[in-house]
Amino acid sequence: MENAAGKNITLLDMQIVEALLIASDVPLTPERLKESLDEGHRIDLPKVVEALNGHYAEAKHAFRITEVGKGFQIVTNRKFENIVRNFINRNVRARLTYASLETLAVIAYKQPISKPEIERIRGVNCSAVINTLLERELVTVSGRADAAGRPLLYVTTEEFLRYFGLRSPADLPRTRELNELFQAEENRPQEVNPEKENLSAD
């Protein structure tokens, strides 16, 4: 099997990448892969991932490799989401409260954004929620705003992308999709209103 550069993708290369993906609890990046290899051994990670995904699809496996942030991670196919959720008896996203999800959505769509701006949009004090998001490394401080008091500015992190299975902030759902998601949940938070909150332009 050859890649675009004409170099062979060997079975060993595929096995190495697959083993590291299974062993790692964070996305596998080209840099982390390079650090794990013997000197002189080079692997084109995107090409090997493409080859592995082709094999998985052909063999109808229940998982695939997806790009998350700057790396790759093995995930189960969405058709098995409910079964997996029942097996682990929890929904990963449910580990965040609705208040945290709402605050995280504001930061994700308006970043960089200050605490006063977040509280103006949500209409409530967000100190505790922001501290929780900082502790979970879902958001981080990126600087200070050029406003009175020079408040801290918050942005999402690589951990945020990994947590939600996104490649970049550009993969965030539009506000219409968020409304549909919230409406499908019991005791849902206040509906996101694009005109009122101006979180994202559709």
N, CA, C and O of each residue as an XYZ file, in Angstrom:
808
protein
N       0.852     -1.182      0.000
C       0.000      0.000      0.000
C       0.888      1.233      0.000
O       1.859      1.283      0.756
N       0.578      2.258     -0.848
C       1.443      3.419     -0.926
C       0.654      4.684     -0.641
O      -0.535      4.772     -0.947
N       1.334      5.672     -0.047
C       0.713      6.964      0.159
C       1.051      7.899     -0.974
O       1.694      7.504     -1.947
N       0.607      9.175     -0.847
C       0.784     10.135     -1.934
C       2.249     10.411     -2.201
O       2.606     10.782     -3.319
N       3.108     10.240     -1.209
C       4.532     10.512     -1.380
C       5.271      9.307     -1.937
O       6.484      9.352     -2.141
N       4.542      8.238     -2.179
C       5.143      7.057     -2.764
C       5.757      6.114     -1.754
O       6.360      5.107     -2.127
N       5.610      6.432     -0.465
C       6.156      5.567      0.570
C       5.126      4.532      0.981
O       3.933      4.819      1.068
N       5.605      3.332      1.230
C       4.698      2.249      1.596
C       4.125      2.455      2.992
O       4.828      2.864      3.915
N       2.826      2.162      3.128
C       2.203      2.077      4.441
C       2.222      0.605      4.810
O       1.473     -0.195      4.250
N       3.067      0.257      5.740
C       3.246     -1.153      6.069
C       2.227     -1.603      7.104
O       1.603     -0.789      7.784
N       2.075     -2.902      7.204
C       1.201     -3.480      8.224
C       1.688     -3.079      9.611
O       0.885     -2.807     10.503
N       3.022     -3.042      9.791
C       3.593     -2.656     11.078
C       3.196     -1.223     11.437
O       2.838     -0.942     12.581
N       3.263     -0.313     10.450
C       2.873      1.073     10.705
C       1.424      1.155     11.169
O       1.098      1.880     12.109
N       0.569      0.405     10.500
C      -0.851      0.403     10.861
C      -1.057     -0.164     12.261
O      -1.874      0.339     13.032
N      -0.311     -1.211     12.579
C      -0.441     -1.833     13.896
C       0.054     -0.888     14.993
O      -0.540     -0.814     16.069
N       1.136     -0.174     14.717
C       1.683      0.767     15.704
C       0.681      1.874     15.996
O       0.400      2.176     17.155
N       0.143      2.477     14.939
C      -0.817      3.560     15.116
C      -2.060      3.061     15.839
O      -2.575      3.730     16.735
N      -2.535      1.899     15.453
C      -3.730      1.339     16.083
C      -3.480      1.069     17.568
O      -4.340      1.353     18.403
N      -2.316      0.527     17.897
C      -1.993      0.237     19.289
C      -1.923      1.514     20.119
O      -2.421      1.550     21.244
N      -1.313      2.553     19.574
C      -1.192      3.816     20.307
C      -2.552      4.489     20.478
O      -2.828      5.083     21.520
N      -3.391      4.396     19.467
C      -4.737      4.969     19.565
C      -5.548      4.284     20.653
O      -6.282      4.937     21.394
N      -5.415      2.981     20.746
C      -6.153      2.222     21.757
C      -5.601      2.511     23.155
O      -6.362      2.592     24.119
N      -4.289      2.665     23.262
C      -3.658      2.850     24.569
C      -3.807      4.267     25.108
O      -3.746      4.479     26.319
N      -4.002      5.236     24.218
C      -3.998      6.638     24.638
C      -5.383      7.119     25.048
O      -6.386      6.768     24.426
N      -5.424      7.936     26.115
C      -6.690      8.531     26.534
C      -6.821      9.965     26.032
O      -7.765     10.670     26.385
N      -5.862     10.392     25.202
C      -5.924     11.705     24.566
C      -5.663     11.511     23.073
O      -5.092     10.493     22.682
N      -6.065     12.462     22.233
C      -5.840     12.316     20.793
C      -4.362     12.107     20.465
O      -3.483     12.729     21.062
N      -4.109     11.226     19.510
C      -2.749     10.952     19.064
C      -2.367     11.962     17.992
O      -2.985     12.008     16.928
N      -1.351     12.769     18.270
C      -0.887     13.775     17.315
C       0.363     13.266     16.600
O       1.017     12.343     17.087
N       0.705     13.856     15.448
C       1.947     13.458     14.773
C       3.167     13.625     15.674
O       4.105     12.831     15.600
N       3.160     14.655     16.528
C       4.291     14.895     17.416
C       4.418     13.779     18.457
O       5.516     13.283     18.713
N       3.292     13.389     19.054
C       3.317     12.318     20.061
C       3.717     10.989     19.419
O       4.425     10.183     20.022
N       3.250     10.775     18.186
C       3.620      9.549     17.476
C       5.121      9.515     17.222
O       5.772      8.494     17.443
N       5.664     10.631     16.756
C       7.089     10.704     16.449
C       7.922     10.417     17.685
O       8.941      9.731     17.600
N       7.496     10.940     18.843
C       8.217     10.723     20.093
C       8.210      9.251     20.522
O       9.087      8.807     21.263
N       7.216      8.508     20.048
C       7.070      7.105     20.454
C       7.844      6.140     19.560
O       8.040      4.980     19.921
N       8.278      6.609     18.409
C       8.918      5.724     17.433
C      10.425      5.635     17.639
O      11.045      6.534     18.207
N      10.999      4.537     17.168
C      12.452      4.401     17.174
C      13.067      5.422     16.232
O      12.430      5.846     15.267
N      14.294      5.815     16.508
C      14.971      6.801     15.672
C      15.049      6.307     14.222
O      15.439      5.168     13.965
N      14.682      7.161     13.300
C      14.713      6.817     11.882
C      13.411      6.256     11.345
O      13.219      6.166     10.133
N      12.511      5.876     12.254
C      11.216      5.340     11.824
C      10.241      6.499     11.640
O      10.017      7.270     12.574
N       9.667      6.629     10.465
C       8.740      7.706     10.160
C       7.400      7.114      9.719
O       7.360      6.171      8.929
N       6.313      7.670     10.233
C       4.970      7.231      9.862
C       4.133      8.445      9.497
O       4.078      9.417     10.249
N       3.484      8.388      8.347
C       2.564      9.451      7.923
C       1.217      9.173      8.586
O       0.412      8.394      8.074
N       0.979      9.821      9.732
C      -0.201      9.512     10.542
C      -1.519      9.680      9.783
O      -2.335      8.758      9.808
N      -1.771     10.805      9.110
C      -3.050     10.939      8.392
C      -3.272      9.852      7.352
O      -4.391      9.368      7.186
N      -2.205      9.466      6.649
C      -2.341      8.428      5.628
C      -2.635      7.063      6.254
O      -3.437      6.293      5.727
N      -1.985      6.771      7.373
C      -2.239      5.501      8.048
C      -3.658      5.476      8.606
O      -4.336      4.451      8.538
N      -4.109      6.604      9.157
C      -5.483      6.697      9.661
C      -6.474      6.458      8.530
O      -7.468      5.754      8.707
N      -6.203      7.044      7.373
C      -7.076      6.839      6.210
C      -7.143      5.364      5.829
O      -8.215      4.838      5.530
N      -5.989      4.703      5.842
C      -5.938      3.282      5.496
C      -6.683      2.438      6.536
O      -7.415      1.514      6.183
N      -6.493      2.761      7.809
C      -7.170      2.009      8.866
C      -8.683      2.193      8.789
O      -9.435      1.230      8.940
N      -9.124      3.413      8.558
C     -10.564      3.665      8.447
C     -11.167      2.926      7.255
O     -12.303      2.456      7.318
N     -10.399      2.827      6.170
C     -10.875      2.056      5.026
C     -11.042      0.593      5.381
O     -12.010     -0.049      4.973
N     -10.097      0.071      6.140
C     -10.175     -1.322      6.598
C     -11.365     -1.516      7.527
O     -12.097     -2.498      7.405
N     -11.564     -0.570      8.468
C     -12.671     -0.679      9.416
C     -14.011     -0.658      8.690
O     -14.913     -1.435      9.005
N     -14.130      0.241      7.712
C     -15.393      0.362      6.975
C     -15.673     -0.899      6.162
O     -16.803     -1.384      6.124
N     -14.641     -1.422      5.516
C     -14.806     -2.623      4.696
C     -15.203     -3.820      5.551
O     -16.015     -4.649      5.138
N     -14.620     -3.903      6.753
C     -14.914     -5.023      7.648
C     -16.130     -4.762      8.527
O     -16.510     -5.598      9.346
N     -16.745     -3.571      8.342
C     -17.954     -3.186      9.092
C     -17.724     -3.208     10.603
O     -18.547     -3.720     11.362
N     -16.595     -2.645     11.024
C     -16.323     -2.532     12.449
C     -17.260     -1.508     13.088
O     -17.836     -0.669     12.395
N     -17.406     -1.581     14.403
C     -18.303     -0.680     15.130
C     -17.604      0.601     15.566
O     -18.152      1.374     16.352
N     -16.409      0.823     15.065
C     -15.652      2.011     15.458
C     -14.896      2.551     14.253
O     -14.797      1.907     13.209
N     -14.371      3.747     14.432
C     -13.585      4.395     13.392
C     -12.614      5.355     14.068
O     -12.698      5.574     15.276
N     -11.709      5.918     13.310
C     -10.788      6.923     13.833
C     -11.260      8.284     13.333
O     -11.522      8.461     12.143
N     -11.366      9.237     14.246
C     -11.822     10.564     13.862
C     -10.802     11.604     14.279
O     -10.064     11.410     15.245
N     -10.763     12.712     13.548
C      -9.848     13.804     13.863
C     -10.438     14.625     15.004
O     -11.582     15.073     14.918
N      -9.678     14.823     16.056
C     -10.110     15.596     17.218
C      -9.013     16.587     17.562
O      -7.897     16.190     17.898
N      -9.323     17.874     17.480
C      -8.293     18.871     17.725
C      -7.170     18.717     16.713
O      -7.408     18.747     15.505
N      -5.944     18.552     17.203
C      -4.790     18.409     16.323
C      -4.344     16.951     16.182
O      -3.271     16.673     15.647
N      -5.172     16.028     16.664
C      -4.799     14.627     16.599
C      -5.933     13.730     16.175
O      -6.906     14.182     15.572
N      -5.806     12.441     16.495
C      -6.793     11.444     16.103
C      -7.158     10.576     17.303
O      -6.350     10.372     18.208
N      -8.401     10.064     17.293
C      -8.888      9.249     18.389
C      -9.860      8.206     17.857
O     -10.599      8.472     16.909
N      -9.866      7.023     18.458
C     -10.824      5.986     18.086
C     -12.145      6.259     18.781
O     -12.180      6.505     19.986
N     -13.232      6.214     18.020
C     -14.566      6.428     18.585
C     -15.502      5.357     18.046
O     -15.277      4.818     16.962
N     -16.546      5.049     18.798
C     -17.548      4.105     18.315
C     -18.481      4.811     17.347
O     -18.667      6.025     17.429
N     -19.063      4.057     16.436
C     -20.012      4.632     15.491
C     -21.257      5.119     16.219
O     -21.667      4.537     17.223
N     -21.849      6.179     15.713
C     -22.970      6.812     16.394
C     -24.181      5.891     16.546
O     -24.979      6.069     17.466
N     -24.322      4.924     15.666
C     -25.491      4.039     15.750
C     -25.485      3.224     17.034
O     -26.517      2.688     17.438
N     -24.312      3.129     17.682
C     -24.212      2.365     18.930
C     -24.176      3.263     20.164
O     -23.876      2.801     21.265
N     -24.482      4.543     19.977
C     -24.367      5.501     21.079
C     -25.229      5.112     22.278
O     -24.762      5.142     23.417
N     -26.481      4.749     22.023
C     -27.370      4.408     23.137
C     -26.915      3.153     23.874
O     -26.997      3.076     25.099
N     -26.435      2.171     23.112
C     -25.964      0.929     23.727
C     -24.740      1.202     24.594
O     -24.648      0.713     25.720
N     -23.808      1.978     24.072
C     -22.608      2.311     24.837
C     -22.977      3.124     26.067
O     -22.426      2.913     27.148
N     -23.913      4.057     25.900
C     -24.350      4.898     27.017
C     -24.957      4.039     28.127
O     -24.692      4.259     29.309
N     -25.775      3.056     27.732
C     -26.365      2.168     28.732
C     -25.303      1.320     29.425
O     -25.390      1.045     30.621
N     -24.302      0.914     28.653
C     -23.245      0.065     29.210
C     -22.458      0.794     30.288
O     -22.204      0.229     31.352
N     -22.072      2.020     30.038
C     -21.302      2.769     31.026
C     -22.211      3.500     32.003
O     -21.751      4.126     32.958
N     -23.538      3.403     31.738
C     -24.545      3.956     32.648
C     -24.380      5.441     32.891
O     -24.656      5.944     33.980
N     -23.936      6.122     31.883
C     -23.845      7.566     31.988
C     -23.640      8.166     30.610
O     -23.135      7.505     29.702
N     -24.025      9.393     30.463
C     -23.787     10.156     29.241
C     -22.695     11.153     29.551
O     -22.844     11.976     30.454
N     -21.592     11.091     28.812
C     -20.450     11.948     29.103
C     -20.854     13.409     29.165
O     -20.405     14.147     30.042
N     -21.710     13.830     28.227
C     -22.103     15.241     28.206
C     -22.920     15.621     29.435
O     -22.925     16.784     29.838
N     -23.615     14.646     30.037
C     -24.457     14.941     31.196
C     -23.627     15.251     32.436
O     -24.174     15.718     33.436
N     -22.331     15.005     32.394
C     -21.480     15.315     33.531
C     -21.371     16.819     33.740
O     -20.947     17.266     34.806
N     -21.741     17.594     32.750
C     -21.798     19.041     32.890
C     -23.238     19.449     33.163
O     -24.159     18.938     32.525
N     -23.440     20.359     34.098
C     -24.786     20.861     34.375
C     -25.240     21.729     33.220
O     -24.435     22.156     32.392
N     -26.549     21.987     33.171
C     -27.068     22.861     32.130
C     -26.468     24.259     32.241
O     -26.195     24.906     31.230
N     -26.263     24.720     33.473
C     -25.648     26.036     33.664
C     -24.244     26.060     33.064
O     -23.841     27.043     32.441
N     -23.501     24.958     33.262
C     -22.160     24.868     32.697
C     -22.209     24.808     31.176
O     -21.410     25.448     30.493
N     -23.165     24.026     30.648
C     -23.297     23.921     29.195
C     -23.659     25.260     28.569
O     -23.119     25.625     27.525
N     -24.570     25.994     29.202
C     -24.964     27.297     28.676
C     -23.791     28.262     28.688
O     -23.550     28.978     27.716
N     -23.066     28.275     29.796
C     -21.915     29.168     29.898
C     -20.838     28.770     28.895
O     -20.223     29.629     28.263
N     -20.613     27.476     28.753
C     -19.622     26.979     27.805
C     -20.020     27.336     26.377
O     -19.162     27.653     25.554
N     -21.317     27.286     26.081
C     -21.789     27.651     24.742
C     -21.526     29.130     24.465
O     -21.094     29.497     23.372
N     -21.787     29.966     25.452
C     -21.538     31.405     25.288
C     -20.063     31.648     24.992
O     -19.724     32.403     24.081
N     -19.184     31.002     25.767
C     -17.746     31.178     25.563
C     -17.325     30.646     24.191
O     -16.556     31.287     23.474
N     -17.838     29.468     23.837
C     -17.442     28.842     22.569
C     -17.815     29.705     21.367
O     -17.031     29.835     20.427
N     -19.013     30.296     21.397
C     -19.488     31.065     20.247
C     -19.013     32.512     20.238
O     -18.991     33.141     19.180
N     -18.630     33.058     21.398
C     -18.268     34.466     21.475
C     -16.804     34.689     21.826
O     -16.381     35.834     21.993
N     -16.020     33.619     21.942
C     -14.644     33.748     22.394
C     -13.797     34.640     21.479
O     -13.982     34.649     20.262
N     -12.855     35.396     22.090
C     -12.618     35.560     23.529
C     -13.695     36.459     24.147
O     -14.136     37.431     23.533
N     -14.106     36.120     25.365
C     -15.183     36.862     26.007
C     -14.895     36.991     27.501
O     -14.330     36.085     28.115
N     -15.290     38.128     28.078
C     -15.029     38.385     29.493
C     -16.194     37.908     30.355
O     -17.293     37.661     29.859
N     -15.933     37.785     31.653
C     -16.964     37.355     32.595
C     -18.157     38.324     32.607
O     -19.297     37.858     32.596
N     -17.948     39.657     32.631
C     -19.104     40.561     32.589
C     -19.972     40.372     31.353
O     -21.195     40.486     31.424
N     -19.331     40.079     30.206
C     -20.105     39.854     28.980
C     -20.895     38.544     29.075
O     -22.044     38.469     28.641
N     -20.267     37.524     29.643
C     -20.963     36.243     29.815
C     -22.188     36.430     30.704
O     -23.264     35.915     30.399
N     -22.026     37.168     31.802
C     -23.122     37.384     32.747
C     -24.199     38.275     32.153
O     -25.376     38.132     32.485
N     -23.810     39.192     31.281
C     -24.824     40.025     30.608
C     -25.685     39.164     29.686
O     -26.894     39.377     29.598
N     -25.087     38.209     29.007
C     -25.825     37.335     28.096
C     -26.713     36.359     28.865
O     -27.875     36.157     28.512
N     -26.154     35.751     29.924
C     -26.913     34.751     30.680
C     -27.853     35.360     31.704
O     -28.855     34.746     32.071
N     -27.538     36.565     32.169
C     -28.403     37.224     33.133
C     -28.228     36.753     34.563
O     -29.054     37.069     35.419
N     -27.154     35.991     34.846
C     -26.894     35.493     36.202
C     -25.396     35.548     36.471
O     -24.588     35.664     35.550
N     -25.042     35.461     37.752
C     -23.636     35.416     38.130
C     -23.036     34.086     37.678
O     -23.627     33.029     37.895
N     -21.858     34.142     37.048
C     -21.260     32.930     36.469
C     -19.924     32.566     37.098
O     -19.195     31.740     36.550
N     -19.589     33.160     38.232
C     -18.274     32.929     38.840
C     -18.020     31.453     39.112
O     -16.985     30.914     38.718
N     -18.969     30.793     39.790
C     -18.784     29.390     40.157
C     -18.702     28.497     38.928
O     -17.884     27.579     38.872
N     -19.547     28.768     37.950
C     -19.568     27.946     36.737
C     -18.265     28.087     35.971
O     -17.706     27.094     35.507
N     -17.778     29.316     35.833
C     -16.518     29.543     35.123
C     -15.369     28.845     35.843
O     -14.494     28.268     35.197
N     -15.364     28.893     37.164
C     -14.318     28.201     37.924
C     -14.355     26.698     37.662
O     -13.312     26.054     37.549
N     -15.578     26.138     37.566
C     -15.714     24.707     37.267
C     -15.152     24.387     35.891
O     -14.442     23.396     35.720
N     -15.464     25.220     34.916
C     -14.975     25.000     33.553
C     -13.459     25.135     33.486
O     -12.799     24.419     32.733
N     -12.910     26.056     34.276
C     -11.454     26.202     34.339
C     -10.813     24.969     34.966
O      -9.788     24.483     34.489
N     -11.424     24.466     36.042
C     -10.899     23.279     36.717
C     -10.912     22.065     35.803
O     -10.010     21.229     35.860
N     -11.923     21.969     34.967
C     -12.022     20.837     34.042
C     -11.225     21.066     32.758
O     -11.214     20.221     31.863
N     -10.557     22.222     32.681
C      -9.698     22.575     31.545
C     -10.469     22.645     30.233
O      -9.914     22.400     29.162
N     -11.760     22.983     30.327
C     -12.574     23.165     29.126
C     -12.450     24.593     28.598
O     -12.669     24.838     27.412
N     -12.107     25.518     29.461
C     -11.832     26.894     29.058
C     -10.537     27.332     29.714
O     -10.081     26.722     30.681
N      -9.946     28.396     29.180
C      -8.723     28.942     29.743
C      -8.715     30.447     29.553
O      -9.523     30.984     28.795
N      -7.817     31.125     30.231
C      -7.688     32.577     30.117
C      -6.738     32.885     28.965
O      -5.642     32.330     28.887
N      -7.168     33.773     28.074
C      -6.342     34.103     26.907
C      -5.752     35.508     26.978
O      -4.954     35.884     26.119
N      -6.131     36.283     27.984
C      -5.628     37.647     28.091
C      -6.599     38.521     28.861
O      -7.411     38.024     29.642
N      -6.514     39.819     28.639
C      -7.409     40.767     29.292
C      -8.068     41.672     28.259
O      -7.479     41.999     27.228
N      -9.301     42.069     28.559
C     -10.053     42.935     27.648
C      -9.625     44.384     27.826
O      -9.218     44.797     28.912
N      -9.723     45.159     26.732
C      -9.442     46.590     26.802
C     -10.696     47.317     27.248
O     -11.274     48.108     26.502
N     -11.105     47.036     28.477
C     -12.303     47.643     29.050
C     -12.014     48.008     30.489
O     -10.963     47.664     31.030
N     -12.961     48.714     31.110
C     -12.779     49.138     32.493
C     -12.462     47.953     33.390
O     -13.178     46.952     33.383
N     -11.391     48.065     34.161
C     -10.991     46.981     35.045
C     -10.190     45.895     34.361
O      -9.673     44.993     35.020
N     -10.080     45.973     33.019
C      -9.361     44.969     32.224
C      -9.687     43.546     32.667
O      -8.811     42.826     33.147
N     -10.971     43.132     32.505
C     -11.374     41.779     32.919
C     -10.697     40.697     32.082
O     -10.292     40.933     30.944
N     -10.582     39.510     32.668
C      -9.983     38.374     31.964
C     -10.854     37.948     30.788
O     -12.080     38.053     30.828
N     -10.197     37.470     29.754
C     -10.896     36.933     28.581
C     -10.786     35.410     28.579
O      -9.728     34.856     28.876
N     -11.893     34.738     28.241
C     -11.930     33.273     28.258
C     -12.127     32.715     26.852
O     -12.853     33.280     26.033
N     -11.460     31.588     26.596
C     -11.602     30.866     25.328
C     -11.673     29.375     25.644
O     -11.311     28.946     26.740
N     -12.144     28.586     24.669
C     -12.178     27.137     24.841
C     -10.789     26.547     24.586
O      -9.903     27.217     24.057
N     -10.622     25.297     24.969
C      -9.311     24.642     24.925
C      -9.315     23.409     24.017
O     -10.346     23.029     23.461
N      -8.144     22.802     23.882
C      -8.037     21.538     23.162
C      -8.857     20.459     23.880
O      -9.441     19.586     23.238
N      -8.895     20.528     25.215
C      -9.687     19.569     25.983
C     -11.168     19.715     25.656
O     -11.896     18.723     25.618
N     -11.614     20.936     25.422
C     -13.003     21.181     24.999
C     -13.287     20.465     23.686
O     -14.326     19.820     23.541
N     -12.372     20.574     22.731
C     -12.544     19.901     21.443
C     -12.588     18.389     21.639
O     -13.432     17.710     21.055
N     -11.675     17.860     22.463
C     -11.650     16.417     22.702
C     -12.926     15.951     23.395
O     -13.486     14.912     23.046
N     -13.379     16.720     24.373
C     -14.555     16.357     25.170
C     -15.793     16.206     24.303
O     -16.609     15.310     24.517
N     -15.927     17.102     23.311
C     -17.107     17.078     22.458
C     -16.848     16.456     21.085
O     -17.733     16.457     20.228
N     -15.646     15.928     20.872
C     -15.343     15.250     19.615
C     -15.312     16.165     18.414
O     -15.800     15.798     17.344
N     -14.745     17.359     18.570
C     -14.685     18.344     17.492
C     -13.261     18.468     16.969
O     -12.296     18.292     17.713
N     -13.142     18.776     15.673
C     -11.821     19.039     15.116
C     -11.380     20.468     15.386
O     -10.200     20.722     15.629
N     -12.324     21.402     15.344
C     -12.034     22.810     15.577
C     -13.318     23.510     15.982
O     -14.395     22.933     15.831
N     -13.244     24.752     16.499
C     -14.467     25.491     16.838
C     -15.416     25.662     15.655
O     -16.612     25.882     15.843
N     -14.885     25.560     14.437
C     -15.735     25.697     13.242
C     -16.754     24.564     13.141
O     -17.756     24.691     12.437
N     -16.502     23.452     13.846
C     -17.414     22.313     13.814
C     -18.558     22.442     14.820
O     -19.400     21.549     14.914
N     -18.595     23.542     15.569
C     -19.681     23.745     16.527
C     -21.024     23.791     15.803
O     -21.115     24.344     14.707
N     -22.070     23.216     16.404
C     -23.390     23.269     15.772
C     -23.929     24.691     15.747
O     -23.597     25.506     16.608
N     -24.762     24.984     14.755
C     -25.399     26.291     14.709
C     -26.473     26.369     15.784
O     -26.887     25.348     16.334
N     -26.919     27.578     16.078
C     -27.873     27.767     17.168
C     -29.178     27.026     16.920
O     -29.823     26.604     17.880
N     -29.593     26.852     15.667
C     -30.814     26.093     15.376
C     -30.673     24.657     15.851
O     -31.607     24.084     16.411
N     -29.483     24.070     15.621
C     -29.244     22.700     16.049
C     -29.216     22.606     17.573
O     -29.675     21.618     18.145
N     -28.679     23.635     18.227
C     -28.673     23.648     19.689
C     -30.086     23.697     20.233
O     -30.402     23.002     21.198
N     -30.953     24.519     19.622
C     -32.347     24.608     20.062
C     -33.034     23.252     19.958
O     -33.777     22.857     20.857
N     -32.784     22.535     18.854
C     -33.392     21.218     18.671
C     -32.895     20.244     19.729
O     -33.659     19.422     20.234
N     -31.591     20.342     20.067
C     -31.023     19.466     21.080
C     -31.650     19.740     22.442
O     -32.047     18.809     23.142
N     -31.739     21.006     22.816
C     -32.302     21.363     24.107
C     -33.773     20.976     24.204
O     -34.237     20.547     25.261
N     -34.515     21.127     23.092
C     -35.938     20.818     23.100
C     -36.183     19.328     23.259
O     -37.263     18.912     23.677
N     -35.179     18.525     22.926
C     -35.337     17.072     23.030
C     -35.060     16.574     24.446
O     -35.297     15.405     24.751
N     -34.563     17.452     25.308
C     -34.218     17.065     26.676
C     -35.293     17.511     27.663
O     -35.905     18.565     27.491
N     -35.514     16.713     28.683
C     -36.399     17.123     29.759
C     -35.677     18.147     30.621
O     -34.459     18.092     30.790
N     -36.458     19.090     31.166
C     -35.899     20.141     32.014
C     -34.782     20.879     31.300
O     -33.741     21.165     31.891
N     -34.996     21.185     30.035
C     -33.956     21.819     29.239
C     -33.702     23.250     29.717
O     -34.578     23.847     30.342
N     -32.525     23.809     29.436
C     -32.226     25.179     29.805
C     -32.981     26.145     28.909
O     -33.654     25.730     27.966
N     -32.869     27.429     29.203
C     -33.524     28.435     28.384
C     -33.054     28.334     26.949
O     -31.860     28.186     26.689
N     -33.977     28.412     26.026
C     -33.670     28.237     24.612
C     -32.695     29.297     24.128
O     -32.825     30.478     24.449
N     -31.711     28.849     23.345
C     -30.760     29.789     22.789
C     -31.466     30.622     21.730
O     -32.073     30.070     20.813
N     -31.393     31.918     21.844
C     -32.047     32.821     20.903
C     -30.980     33.593     20.150
O     -30.359     34.486     20.726
N     -30.741     33.276     18.866
C     -29.662     33.921     18.108
C     -29.824     35.435     18.056
O     -28.822     36.148     18.108
N     -31.080     35.966     17.952
C     -31.292     37.384     17.844
C     -31.022     38.081     19.162
O     -30.467     39.179     19.198
N     -31.429     37.414     20.273
C     -31.276     38.018     21.598
C     -29.850     37.908     22.098
O     -29.281     38.882     22.593
N     -29.262     36.702     21.968
C     -27.959     36.479     22.542
C     -26.824     36.679     21.550
O     -25.677     36.885     21.946
N     -27.143     36.616     20.257
C     -26.158     36.870     19.214
C     -24.915     35.999     19.396
O     -23.780     36.467     19.309
N     -25.173     34.719     19.652
C     -24.059     33.804     19.867
C     -23.370     33.439     18.574
O     -22.152     33.264     18.532
N     -24.163     33.324     17.507
C     -23.569     32.875     16.253
C     -24.432     33.334     15.120
O     -25.654     33.409     15.248
N     -23.809     33.642     14.012
C     -24.543     34.053     12.829
C     -24.795     32.843     11.966
O     -23.850     32.174     11.547
N     -26.096     32.540     11.680
C     -26.418     31.375     10.859
C     -26.183     31.687      9.406
O     -26.397     30.831      8.548
